Amino acid sequence: MKRGILFTLFLLGFVLIVKGQTLIMPHYGGGAPDTVGVYHTATLDDGEVVPLFPIEEVVVRANYVWKSEDARQQYLRLKRNVLRVLPYAIYAQKRYQQLDHDLALATNKREEKRLIKICEDEIKYKFNTEIKNLTISQGKILIKLIERQTGNTSYELVKDMKGGMTAFLYQGIAKVFGHNLKSTYNPQEEFEIENIIRSYERTRPMGAPPYN
């Protein structure tokens, strides 16, 4: 959140470090407010110069009371499964973004096919060496998280790269193994998964190595 606020202000204008009139900081409660003489400023679109102070993220958590030991164990299994497949969803996001960027720079259909083939080979290698060992539950979560990270279902990604017929065939194979490539992700409905991911993001950068 802190980085998001800073980035937003950078988009609004540009940031400078100035030394000027003493600024009285916001203050609540007893005691005297702090004052600063050197601080960052941001210039808004309308030319107004405003002070810029990063705001630290505040996380509010409730003490969860488990209904039973089985419920607690079920949540822990879900957490292990989410963190097991999350790095693969992040990989899919980055690889798809790279492919999209490369295709935008391609000069002809032959080059586009070559780039798609490279991407397909990389994904197949990833599947054959790692993803094939996932459980059915982990696979279902991964399909949803791919949609969360990329904004597209696995079906749509296959369709974009290989066409509608191939996507249809892949969907048929997936259903044999209990999966649905058209599965979408709703953070309100999947609030437990969303909370697990957000907690992970706060404690570990999204580019970090896979969870063990």
TIMI-319099 format. One record per residue: z negated, y, x of N, C-alpha, C in turn. Coordinates in pm, whole numbers, plus 50000, padded with zeros to 5 digits. Example, Ala and Ser with C-alpha at 12.3 -4.5 7.8 and 13.67 -1.06 7.14 Angstrom:
2
492204943151319492204955051230492204967051320;492924977551285492864989451367492135000351290;
***
This chain:
212
500004988050083500005000050000500005012550086;499235011950195499165023450286500535026550342;501245016150388502575018250443503535022950335;503335017750210504205021850101504075036550071;502845041950074502625056150049503275064550158;503095060450282503685067850392505205067850383;505775056050351507225054950342507775063850230;507055064150117507485072550006507525087150046;506515091550119506485105550161507565108550264;507875098650347508975100750441510285102750365;510455095550254511655097150175511725110750108;510565116150074510545129150009510945140450103;510695138850228511045149350323510835144550464;510295152950550509985148750685508545152650714;507975145450812506555147050841506365154250973;505445163850974505115171351094503615171151117;503225172751242501815174751275501635189651300;500765195951223500605210351236499165213851269;499005225251331497685230851358497675244751297;496905245951191496925258751121495605261251054;495685266150932494495269650858493635257250835;492325258850849491405247750828491525242550685;491605229350673491765222950543490475215950504;490005218550383488795212050332489195199050264;488625188050310488955174950257488295172950121;488925164850033488295161449905486945154949929;485995157949845484635152949869483945150049736;483225138849731482475135149612481055131449653;480085134949572478705131649603478015142749681;476835139249739476055149049812476625152149950;476045162350014476485166050148477645175850145;478045180050265479125189750278480455182650303;481565187850249482885181650274483335183550418;484145174250467484715175250602485835185450603;486045191650718487165200850737487965196550858;489275198650852490155195050964491065206850993;491395208451121492285219251161493655214451202;493765201351232495055195451270495335183951176;496475183851113496785173451016498295172350998;498725161050940500135158950910500505166450783;501765170150775502285175950651503615169450618;503975169850493505275164850447505975175850370;507275177250391508055187250319508765180550203;508485185050080509085179349961510495184649943;511205178949846512605182849822512735197649785;511715202849718511805216949677511355226549786;511065221249906510665229650018509175231550033;508395227049938506945228649946506385219750056;505485225350138504835217850244503445213850197;503165200850200501875195950150501195187750260;499865187650263499145179250360499415164550333;499405156850440499655142450429498495134950491;497785126950411496685118850460496845104550410;496935094850500497035080750457495815076650375;496045068850273494955063850188494775048950217;493595045150257493325031150285493365022950157;493875010850170493935001950055492534997450015;492284997349887491014992549833491294980249748;490694969049782490894956649709489644953549627;489844951949498488724948849408488854934349364;487854926549392487874912449354486694909149265;486914900049173485834895349087485334881949140;484054879149122483504866249160483874856049053;484784847049090485284837448992484314825848979;484004822648854483114811448825483964799848774;483994788948848484804777448811484204770148692;485064766148600484584758648483484104744748522;484724739448626484354726048671484834724148813;484374713648877484834710349013486304706549012;486744700048905488154696348893489044708848889;488584719248818489354731648811489444738148949;488364737749024488374743649159489324735949250;489284722749242490154714549326491624716449288;491884718349158493244720749112493784733849168;492934744149171493334757049227493594755749377;492744748449448492924746849592494214739349622;494564729649538495834722649557497004732149535;496894740549431497944750449406498084759949524;496964764449578497004773549692497674767049813;497324754449841497964747549953499464746349931;499874743249809501294741549780502044754749791;501454765549740502104778749748502294782849893;501244781649973501324785850113502184776250196;502374764250145503244754750214504714758750200;505104763850083506514766750058506884781550072;505894790350073506184804650082507064808350201;506814802950321507684806550434509154803050410;509424792350335510804788550307511454798450210;510664803650115511194813750024511504826550100;510644829950196510894841750280512144839650365;512284827550417513484824050495514744825750410;514694820650285515844821850195516174836450169;515144844650150515344858950127516054865450246;515554863050366516134869450484517544864150511;517744850950491519074845150520520104850050419;519704851350294520624856150192520964870950216;519984878750256520234892750287521194894050405;521014885450505521904885750620523324881950581;523444871650496524764867550450525424878750371;524674885050282525204895950201525694907350291;524924910350396525314920850491526584916850567;526644904350613527804899650689529064899550603;528924895350476530094894950388530624908950359;529724918550355530154932350331531004937650447;530784932150567531534936450684532774927950712;532894916850640534034907850662535334914850621;536394911850696537674918750674538674910450595;538384897450576539314889150501538594876950442;539284869850354538704858250286538344847050384;539154845550487538884835150585537564837550656;537304850050690536044853550756534874851450660;535064854650533534014852550434533664837750423;534684829150418534434814750408533714809550531;534064814950648533404810650772531924814350769;531614826450724530224831050718529424822750617;530044819850502529354811750402529104797650454;530074792250529529914778650586528774778450687;528654788750769527564789550866526224789850794;526144798050690524904799050612524564785750547;525564779250490525364766350424524874755850523;525454755650643525044745850745523594748250788;523214760950800521834764050839520844759550733;521204761850605520334757750496520234742550488;521364735650507521354720950506520474715550617;520554721750734519724717350847518254719250814;517934730650754516554733450714516074722950614;516954719450521516604709650418516394695850481;517314691850566517254678350623516084676550719;515624687350781514544686150879513164689250822;513104697450716511784701950669511614701150517;512494707650444512274709450301512334696250225;513074686450274513194673750203511854666550192;510884670250276509584663750274508604669850174;509044680050101508174686150002507964676849883;506814678249818506554670649697507294677149580;507324670349465507984675849348507304688949306;505984689149309505244701249272505584712649366;505644709849495505974720249593507404725049574;508314715749541509704719549519509864728849400;509114726249293509184734849174508674748849206;507604749549284507064762649323508064769949412;508674762749504509644769049596510794775149519;511314768149418512444773249340512054786349272;510834787049221510364799449157510184810649259;509654807149377509394817449477510694822749537;511724814549542513024819349588513514830549496;513324828549365513714839049270512834851249288;511544849249320510634860449342511064868649463;511464862049570511784868849695513194874849696;514144868049635515534872449644516004880149521;515304878149406515774884349283516854876249215;517194864549271518204855649214517644841549207;518004834249102517604820249095518374812249199;517864800349230518564791649324519964788349271;520074786749141521374784149079522354795549107;521874807849091522734819449114523144820649260;522224817249351522554818049493523644807949529;523514795649476524544785449502525874789649440;525794795249320527014799549252527714810549330;526964820049385527554830849463528264825649587;527644815549651528194810549778529284800149758;529064791049662529954779449651530714778649520;530424787449426531144787249300530374780349189;530844782449065530154777248948530124762148940;531194755348978531244740848970530214734449062;530134739449185529164734049280527734736549231;527494748349177526164751549124525814742149010;526804739048925526584729848814526224715948865;526914711348968526634698049024525254697749089;524914708249163523604708949226522494709049122;522744716049010521744716648903521534702648844;522604695048829522484681548776521684672548869;521934673648999521184665649097519714669749098;519474682849091518104687749094517304682448975;517934681848858517224677248738516844662548748;517624654848822517274640748843515924639548913;515644649049000514394648949076513314657849013;513524661948889512514669548817512514684348845;513624689648898513694703948929514684710948838;514594724048835515524732348759515864744548844;517094744848894517514755848982517574769248911;517494769048780517524781548703516134786948674;515104780748730513734785148707513554799448757;512854807448677512584821248714511084823048738;510744834548792509344837348827508864849348749;507754847448676507124858348601505714860348654;505444871548724504134873448787502984873648688;503264877448561502204877348461501844863048421;502874854848404502634840948366502114832848484;502604836048603502204828748723501164837048800;500164842048729499214851348791498424844848904;498144831848895497394825249002498224824749130;499504821349115500404821049231500554835049289;500704844949201500874858849246499654863549324;498464860249275497234864049345497134857349481;497544844849488497514837549615498444844249716;499644847949672500624854049763500164867949807;499634875749715499184889249751498014888649848;497134879249829496024877449923496554873650061;497554865050063498184860950189498844872950258;499514881250181500214892850237499244902850299;498044903950240497064913350293496464908650425;496374895650442495704890150561496664885250667;497924883450630498894878050726500254883950698;500924889850798502224895950775503214885750721;504144890750635505104881750575506034875150676;506164880750793507024874650893506314864850984;505054862050954504274853151038504784838851026;504464830051122504894816151116504364809350991;504984798250948504554791150828503084787350832;502504786950712501104783050696500954768250725;499914764450794499654750350823498434745650746;
***
